[in-house]
């Protein structure tokens, strides 16, 4: 069996985002499952739209996610040619010239104005899908000595059917009569996408092309190029769209959701969680579970499990998956990870005891969805909390009695530990014959100035005896 080779071929016109990450990840899983090669190739010939730092963003964020290419311009293998299209311009032009010699392509001298005039005439004659009228093919003998700039057009076969057995969509049929002669090399000598990508895939011996459904319309043009070059096409698979909650294609304009991978890194998402989540966008395993490591996914990957329906990007599901991965971390790794996301301008933790801080962070290990959320919980332990009004206390008749009793017992504690605080709370309940919310809610609110939180005795211990008593006195003094 021929070795499986798949590629991810980004254009450096933007940074790595959810959509192209899904493409890279699925190609990676496909290649690794079949013990094949995963190649990253840069399609950088759209010089005007190329963005500084985009290539670096692609590789840096793929590395962070654990999507490691076997080959790229950083790890080239000479027999497969260049891994950046900008270094292959002469090759594309030479192949286009060979197609011209075989009457499979031709030079087109038509100006933009002439093309627009032809298009308008076709529309005026009720032709709903205008195509190039082949003026320069028909008059090629007359134009032999023309010195004007020209594009090179591919001569589309007349009324020929092309069939793709798509991995995901099944059989898709195209007829060439619906496609006009298309440009393969522009007048600036830059090859167009559909021409260059075929030559690259042939050079790199790509066996499978797995990409988004927006490329379906490109497929017949590419099949024609393969045919003209007498080369066998790869197996195609077109993944469905990723959509937002409004069922529109996910984009950076999709509400307030994050789009670029760097944004998730800044928020404190784990690479394992993003890898896990993105793998389930348009693909599903046989197993009825949702937490998978990269190694799990490589092992269970099945190219017959792609969905034919659009996949909804569910930020709530991503948060849940990330929280599960955070819970799986050992305590020290978790602490080191979360500490990086503390807002040092707001919380000067560097001057605090590290063990004290670590215990605070561990209190929230089971509550955080992602790292930066830790800042939602630290007011409790840093500085003075602004006194709040708690309507819930109005429904607890003897809350002041509970708080006073707890304060008196708290003052008497000599060894201020979580266990002794827990025992004190129990003793207050026994003495006043109360339990449940009527016991714990007044004590939590008075001690912490918060209605909810982690294990109460641990929180009070970390707040400290002096500050806890001060919080209690402040609440009692204002009620």
C-alpha positions as CSV (number, residue, x, y, z in Angstrom):
1,X,0.0,0.0,0.0
2,X,1.3,3.5,-0.9
3,X,2.4,5.5,2.1
4,X,-0.3,7.9,3.2
5,X,0.8,11.6,2.8
6,X,-1.4,14.5,3.8
7,X,-0.7,18.2,3.9
8,X,-1.9,21.4,5.6
9,X,-1.2,24.3,3.3
10,X,-2.0,27.7,4.9
11,X,-1.6,31.1,3.3
12,X,0.3,33.6,5.4
13,X,-2.6,36.1,5.0
14,X,-3.7,35.6,8.6
15,X,-3.0,33.9,11.9
16,X,-3.9,30.4,13.0
17,X,-7.6,30.2,13.9
18,X,-10.2,27.6,14.8
19,X,-11.1,26.8,11.1
20,X,-7.6,26.2,9.8
21,X,-6.6,24.5,13.0
22,X,-9.4,21.9,12.4
23,X,-8.0,21.3,8.9
24,X,-4.4,20.9,10.2
25,X,-5.5,18.7,13.1
26,X,-7.6,16.3,11.0
27,X,-4.9,15.9,8.4
28,X,-2.4,15.2,11.2
29,X,-4.7,12.6,12.8
30,X,-5.3,10.9,9.4
31,X,-1.6,10.7,8.6
32,X,-0.5,9.6,12.1
33,X,-3.3,6.9,12.3
34,X,-2.1,5.3,9.1
35,X,1.6,5.8,10.1
36,X,2.0,8.2,7.2
37,X,3.5,11.7,6.8
38,X,2.0,15.1,7.7
39,X,3.4,18.0,5.7
40,X,3.0,21.7,6.1
41,X,3.4,23.7,2.9
42,X,3.1,27.5,2.7
43,X,1.0,29.0,-0.1
44,X,2.5,32.5,0.0
45,X,2.0,33.8,-3.5
46,X,-0.7,36.3,-2.6
47,X,2.0,38.9,-1.9
48,X,-0.2,41.9,-1.3
49,X,-2.3,40.1,1.4
50,X,0.6,38.3,3.2
51,X,0.8,39.4,6.9
52,X,4.0,39.8,8.8
53,X,4.3,37.2,11.5
54,X,1.6,34.9,10.0
55,X,3.9,32.0,9.2
56,X,5.5,32.2,12.6
57,X,2.0,32.2,14.2
58,X,1.1,29.1,12.3
59,X,4.1,27.1,13.4
60,X,4.3,28.4,16.9
61,X,0.6,27.7,17.6
62,X,0.7,24.3,16.0
63,X,3.7,23.4,18.1
64,X,1.8,24.5,21.2
65,X,-1.2,22.3,20.2
66,X,1.0,19.3,19.6
67,X,0.5,19.2,15.8
68,X,4.0,18.5,14.6
69,X,4.8,18.3,10.9
70,X,7.1,15.6,9.6
71,X,8.1,18.0,6.8
72,X,8.0,21.7,6.2
73,X,10.4,24.4,4.9
74,X,11.9,24.0,8.4
75,X,12.3,20.3,7.8
76,X,12.5,19.8,4.0
77,X,13.1,16.6,2.1
78,X,14.8,17.6,-1.2
79,X,13.0,15.1,-3.5
80,X,9.6,16.7,-2.7
81,X,10.7,20.1,-3.9
82,X,10.2,23.5,-2.2
83,X,7.7,23.8,0.7
84,X,6.9,27.5,-0.1
85,X,5.1,28.4,-3.3
86,X,7.0,31.6,-3.7
87,X,10.2,29.5,-4.5
88,X,8.5,27.6,-7.3
89,X,7.3,30.4,-9.6
90,X,9.6,29.4,-12.4
91,X,8.4,25.8,-12.2
92,X,4.7,26.7,-12.5
93,X,5.5,29.0,-15.5
94,X,7.5,26.2,-17.2
95,X,4.7,23.7,-16.8
96,X,2.1,26.2,-18.1
97,X,4.2,26.8,-21.1
98,X,4.3,23.0,-21.8
99,X,0.5,23.0,-21.6
100,X,0.4,25.8,-24.2
101,X,2.6,23.7,-26.5
102,X,0.1,20.9,-26.2
103,X,-2.9,23.2,-26.9
104,X,-4.1,22.5,-23.4
105,X,-3.7,26.1,-22.4
106,X,-3.3,29.4,-24.2
107,X,-2.3,33.0,-23.8
108,X,-5.1,35.5,-23.1
109,X,-4.4,39.1,-23.9
110,X,-7.9,40.4,-23.0
111,X,-8.0,43.5,-20.7
112,X,-10.2,43.8,-17.7
113,X,-12.4,46.2,-19.6
114,X,-12.8,43.7,-22.5
115,X,-13.6,40.9,-20.1
116,X,-16.2,43.0,-18.4
117,X,-17.8,44.0,-21.7
118,X,-18.0,40.4,-22.7
119,X,-19.5,39.5,-19.4
120,X,-22.1,42.2,-19.6
121,X,-23.2,41.1,-23.1
122,X,-23.8,37.6,-21.8
123,X,-25.9,38.9,-18.9
124,X,-27.9,41.0,-21.4
125,X,-28.5,37.8,-23.4
126,X,-29.9,36.1,-20.2
127,X,-26.8,34.0,-19.7
128,X,-26.9,33.6,-15.9
129,X,-23.4,32.3,-15.4
130,X,-21.1,34.2,-17.8
131,X,-17.9,32.6,-18.9
132,X,-14.8,33.6,-20.9
133,X,-15.8,33.6,-24.5
134,X,-12.5,32.1,-25.7
135,X,-11.7,35.1,-27.9
136,X,-7.9,34.5,-27.5
137,X,-8.2,30.8,-28.2
138,X,-10.2,31.4,-31.3
139,X,-7.8,34.1,-32.5
140,X,-4.6,32.5,-31.3
141,X,-3.0,32.4,-34.7
142,X,-3.7,36.1,-35.2
143,X,-2.3,36.8,-31.8
144,X,1.0,34.9,-32.2
145,X,3.1,38.1,-32.4
146,X,1.1,40.1,-29.9
147,X,3.4,42.0,-27.4
148,X,0.8,42.8,-24.8
149,X,0.8,41.4,-21.3
150,X,-1.1,38.2,-21.0
151,X,-2.6,35.7,-18.6
152,X,-2.4,32.0,-19.3
153,X,-5.7,30.2,-19.4
154,X,-6.4,26.5,-19.2
155,X,-8.6,25.2,-22.0
156,X,-11.4,23.4,-20.3
157,X,-12.5,20.2,-22.1
158,X,-15.9,20.5,-23.8
159,X,-18.9,18.9,-22.1
160,X,-16.9,16.4,-20.1
161,X,-18.1,14.8,-16.8
162,X,-15.8,14.6,-13.8
163,X,-16.6,12.4,-10.8
164,X,-15.1,12.6,-7.3
165,X,-15.6,9.9,-4.8
166,X,-15.4,12.2,-1.8
167,X,-14.4,10.6,1.5
168,X,-17.2,12.5,3.3
169,X,-19.7,13.5,0.6
170,X,-19.7,10.4,-1.5
171,X,-20.0,10.7,-5.3
172,X,-19.9,14.3,-6.6
173,X,-20.3,15.0,-10.3
174,X,-19.2,18.0,-12.2
175,X,-19.6,18.9,-15.9
176,X,-17.0,21.0,-17.7
177,X,-19.7,22.9,-19.6
178,X,-20.4,24.8,-16.4
179,X,-16.8,26.0,-16.1
180,X,-15.1,28.6,-18.3
181,X,-11.5,28.6,-19.3
182,X,-9.7,29.7,-16.1
183,X,-6.5,31.5,-15.6
184,X,-3.6,29.4,-14.3
185,X,-0.8,32.0,-14.5
186,X,-1.5,35.7,-14.1
187,X,0.1,38.4,-16.2
188,X,2.6,39.1,-13.3
189,X,3.8,35.5,-13.8
190,X,2.3,34.3,-10.5
191,X,0.5,30.9,-10.7
192,X,-3.1,30.8,-9.5
193,X,-4.2,28.6,-6.6
194,X,-5.8,25.8,-8.6
195,X,-2.8,25.4,-10.8
196,X,0.0,25.7,-8.2
197,X,-1.7,23.4,-5.6
198,X,-2.0,20.5,-8.1
199,X,1.7,20.8,-9.0
200,X,2.7,21.0,-5.4
201,X,0.6,17.9,-4.5
202,X,2.1,16.0,-7.4
203,X,5.6,17.0,-6.3
204,X,5.0,16.0,-2.7
205,X,3.2,12.7,-3.6
206,X,0.1,13.7,-1.6
207,X,-2.3,10.8,-1.4
208,X,-5.2,12.4,0.4
209,X,-6.5,16.0,0.3
210,X,-8.7,16.7,3.4
211,X,-10.0,20.3,3.4
212,X,-13.1,22.5,4.0
213,X,-16.2,22.3,1.9
214,X,-15.5,25.8,0.4
215,X,-13.0,24.0,-1.8
216,X,-15.5,21.7,-3.5
217,X,-15.9,24.2,-6.3
218,X,-12.1,24.1,-6.9
219,X,-12.1,20.4,-7.3
220,X,-13.2,20.0,-10.9
221,X,-10.6,22.6,-12.0
222,X,-7.9,20.6,-10.2
223,X,-9.1,17.3,-11.7
224,X,-8.7,18.9,-15.1
225,X,-5.1,19.9,-14.3
226,X,-4.3,16.4,-13.1
227,X,-5.7,15.0,-16.3
228,X,-3.7,17.4,-18.5
229,X,-0.5,16.5,-16.6
230,X,-1.3,12.8,-17.0
231,X,-1.2,12.4,-13.2
232,X,-3.5,10.5,-10.8
233,X,-5.5,12.7,-8.5
234,X,-5.4,12.1,-4.7
235,X,-8.4,11.0,-2.6
236,X,-10.5,14.1,-1.8
237,X,-12.5,14.7,1.4
238,X,-14.4,17.9,2.1
239,X,-15.3,18.6,5.7
240,X,-18.4,20.5,6.6
241,X,-18.5,24.1,7.8
242,X,-18.0,25.0,11.4
243,X,-20.8,27.3,12.3
244,X,-21.6,29.7,15.2
245,X,-24.7,29.6,17.4
246,X,-26.6,31.5,14.7
247,X,-25.7,28.8,12.2
248,X,-23.5,31.2,10.2
249,X,-20.0,30.2,9.3
250,X,-17.7,30.7,12.2
251,X,-15.5,33.8,11.7
252,X,-13.7,36.5,13.7
253,X,-17.0,38.4,13.4
254,X,-19.0,35.7,15.1
255,X,-20.2,37.6,18.1
256,X,-17.8,37.8,21.1
257,X,-16.4,34.3,20.7
258,X,-12.7,33.8,20.5
259,X,-11.4,32.9,17.0
260,X,-7.7,32.9,16.9
261,X,-5.7,30.2,18.8
262,X,-3.5,32.9,20.5
263,X,-6.6,34.2,22.2
264,X,-7.3,30.9,23.8
265,X,-3.7,30.7,25.0
266,X,-4.0,34.2,26.6
267,X,-7.2,33.1,28.4
268,X,-5.5,30.1,29.9
269,X,-6.9,27.2,27.8
270,X,-4.8,24.0,27.7
271,X,-3.4,22.8,24.4
272,X,-4.7,19.2,25.2
273,X,-8.2,20.6,25.7
274,X,-8.2,22.6,22.4
275,X,-6.8,19.6,20.5
276,X,-9.5,17.4,22.1
277,X,-12.4,19.9,21.4
278,X,-11.4,20.7,17.8
279,X,-11.1,17.1,16.9
280,X,-14.8,16.7,17.6
281,X,-15.8,19.5,15.2
282,X,-17.3,17.5,12.3
283,X,-15.9,14.2,13.4
284,X,-17.0,11.7,16.1
285,X,-15.6,8.6,17.6
286,X,-17.5,5.3,18.1
287,X,-17.0,5.6,21.9
288,X,-19.6,7.6,23.8
289,X,-17.2,9.9,25.6
290,X,-15.7,13.3,25.0
291,X,-12.4,13.4,26.7
292,X,-9.5,12.1,24.5
293,X,-5.8,12.6,24.6
294,X,-3.9,13.1,21.3
295,X,-2.6,9.6,21.6
296,X,-6.2,8.3,22.0
297,X,-7.4,10.2,19.0
298,X,-4.5,9.0,16.7
299,X,-5.4,5.4,17.7
300,X,-9.2,5.6,17.2
301,X,-9.2,7.9,14.2
302,X,-11.6,6.6,11.5
303,X,-11.9,8.5,8.2
304,X,-15.5,7.1,7.9
305,X,-16.7,9.0,11.0
306,X,-16.8,12.5,9.5
307,X,-20.2,14.3,9.7
308,X,-22.1,15.4,6.7
309,X,-23.8,18.1,8.7
310,X,-22.3,21.5,9.8
311,X,-20.6,21.4,13.2
312,X,-21.6,24.0,15.8
313,X,-18.8,25.7,17.7
314,X,-20.1,25.4,21.3
315,X,-18.0,27.5,23.6
316,X,-19.7,26.0,26.6
317,X,-18.6,22.5,25.6
318,X,-15.0,23.8,25.1
319,X,-15.0,25.3,28.6
320,X,-16.2,22.0,30.1
321,X,-13.6,20.0,28.2
322,X,-10.9,22.4,29.4
323,X,-12.1,22.2,33.0
324,X,-11.8,18.4,32.8
325,X,-8.3,18.7,31.6
326,X,-7.4,21.1,34.4
327,X,-8.8,18.7,36.9
328,X,-6.6,16.0,35.5
329,X,-3.4,18.0,36.1
330,X,-1.3,17.1,39.2
331,X,-1.5,19.8,41.8
332,X,2.0,21.3,41.3
333,X,1.5,21.5,37.5
334,X,-1.9,23.1,38.0
335,X,-0.5,25.7,40.4
336,X,2.4,26.6,38.1
337,X,0.0,26.9,35.1
338,X,-2.7,29.1,36.8
339,X,-0.1,31.3,38.5
340,X,0.9,32.6,35.1
341,X,-2.6,34.1,34.6
342,X,-2.8,36.1,37.9
343,X,-3.2,39.8,37.2
344,X,0.0,41.0,39.0
345,X,-1.1,44.7,38.7
346,X,-4.2,43.9,40.8
347,X,-2.8,41.1,43.0
348,X,0.8,41.5,44.2
349,X,1.2,37.8,45.0
350,X,5.0,37.9,44.6
351,X,5.3,39.5,48.0
352,X,3.1,36.8,49.6
353,X,4.0,33.4,51.0
354,X,4.1,31.0,48.1
355,X,2.6,28.1,50.1
356,X,-0.3,30.3,51.1
357,X,-0.9,31.3,47.5
358,X,-0.6,27.7,46.3
359,X,-3.3,26.6,48.8
360,X,-5.6,29.4,47.5
361,X,-5.1,28.4,43.9
362,X,-5.8,24.7,44.7
363,X,-9.1,25.7,46.3
364,X,-10.4,26.5,42.8
365,X,-8.9,23.6,40.9
366,X,-12.3,22.0,40.4
367,X,-14.1,25.3,39.7
368,X,-12.1,27.0,36.9
369,X,-13.0,26.6,33.2
370,X,-9.7,28.2,32.1
371,X,-6.7,29.9,33.7
372,X,-7.5,33.6,33.7
373,X,-10.7,32.9,35.6
374,X,-8.6,32.7,38.8
375,X,-8.8,36.5,38.9
376,X,-12.5,36.3,39.6
377,X,-11.7,34.7,43.0
378,X,-8.7,36.5,44.4
379,X,-10.4,39.6,45.8
380,X,-11.4,37.4,48.8
381,X,-7.8,37.0,49.9
382,X,-6.1,40.2,48.7
383,X,-6.9,43.6,50.3
384,X,-10.2,44.6,52.0
385,X,-13.4,43.5,50.5
386,X,-16.1,46.1,49.9
387,X,-19.0,45.3,52.1
388,X,-22.0,44.0,50.2
389,X,-25.7,43.7,50.9
390,X,-27.0,40.1,51.1
391,X,-30.8,39.7,50.8
392,X,-30.5,36.1,51.8
393,X,-29.8,37.1,55.4
394,X,-33.3,38.6,55.6
395,X,-34.7,35.1,55.4
396,X,-32.5,33.7,58.3
397,X,-34.1,35.0,61.5
398,X,-31.3,34.4,63.9
399,X,-28.3,35.0,61.6
400,X,-26.8,37.7,63.9
401,X,-26.9,35.2,66.8
402,X,-25.1,32.6,64.7
403,X,-22.4,35.1,63.6
404,X,-21.8,36.5,67.1
405,X,-21.4,33.0,68.5
406,X,-19.0,32.0,65.7
407,X,-17.0,35.2,66.3
408,X,-16.7,34.5,70.0
409,X,-15.6,31.0,69.5
410,X,-13.2,32.0,66.7
411,X,-11.4,34.5,68.9
412,X,-10.8,31.7,71.4
413,X,-9.1,29.4,68.8
414,X,-5.3,29.3,69.6
415,X,-4.3,26.9,66.8
416,X,-5.9,28.5,63.7
417,X,-6.2,25.6,61.3
418,X,-8.9,24.4,58.9
419,X,-9.7,21.4,61.1
420,X,-10.2,23.6,64.2
421,X,-12.3,26.1,62.3
422,X,-14.5,23.2,61.0
423,X,-14.9,21.9,64.5
424,X,-15.9,25.4,65.7
425,X,-18.6,25.7,63.0
426,X,-20.0,22.4,64.1
427,X,-20.0,23.5,67.8
428,X,-21.9,26.7,66.9
429,X,-24.6,24.5,65.2
430,X,-24.9,22.2,68.2
431,X,-25.1,25.1,70.7
432,X,-27.8,26.9,68.8
433,X,-29.5,23.7,67.5
434,X,-29.2,24.7,63.8
435,X,-27.7,23.2,60.7
436,X,-27.6,23.5,57.0
437,X,-28.0,26.8,55.2
438,X,-29.1,28.6,58.5
439,X,-25.7,27.8,60.0
440,X,-23.3,28.0,57.1
441,X,-24.7,30.9,55.1
442,X,-24.4,33.5,57.8
443,X,-20.9,32.3,58.8
444,X,-19.8,32.3,55.1
445,X,-21.2,35.8,54.4
446,X,-19.9,37.3,57.6
447,X,-16.4,35.8,57.3
448,X,-15.8,36.1,53.6
449,X,-18.3,38.8,52.4
450,X,-19.3,36.2,49.7
451,X,-22.4,34.1,49.4
452,X,-20.7,31.2,47.6
453,X,-17.2,29.7,47.5
454,X,-15.1,26.6,48.1
455,X,-14.9,24.7,51.4
456,X,-15.6,27.2,54.1
457,X,-13.2,26.2,56.8
458,X,-10.3,26.2,54.3
459,X,-11.3,29.7,53.0
460,X,-11.5,31.2,56.5
461,X,-8.1,29.7,57.4
462,X,-6.5,31.2,54.3
463,X,-8.2,34.6,54.9
464,X,-6.6,34.5,58.4
465,X,-8.0,35.0,61.9
466,X,-7.5,38.8,62.0
467,X,-9.1,39.6,58.7
468,X,-12.0,37.2,59.3
469,X,-12.9,38.8,62.6
470,X,-12.6,42.2,60.9
471,X,-15.0,41.1,58.2
472,X,-17.5,39.8,60.8
473,X,-17.4,43.0,62.8
474,X,-17.9,45.1,59.7
475,X,-21.0,43.2,58.8
476,X,-22.5,43.3,62.3
477,X,-21.6,47.0,62.6
478,X,-23.6,47.8,59.4
479,X,-26.7,45.7,60.3
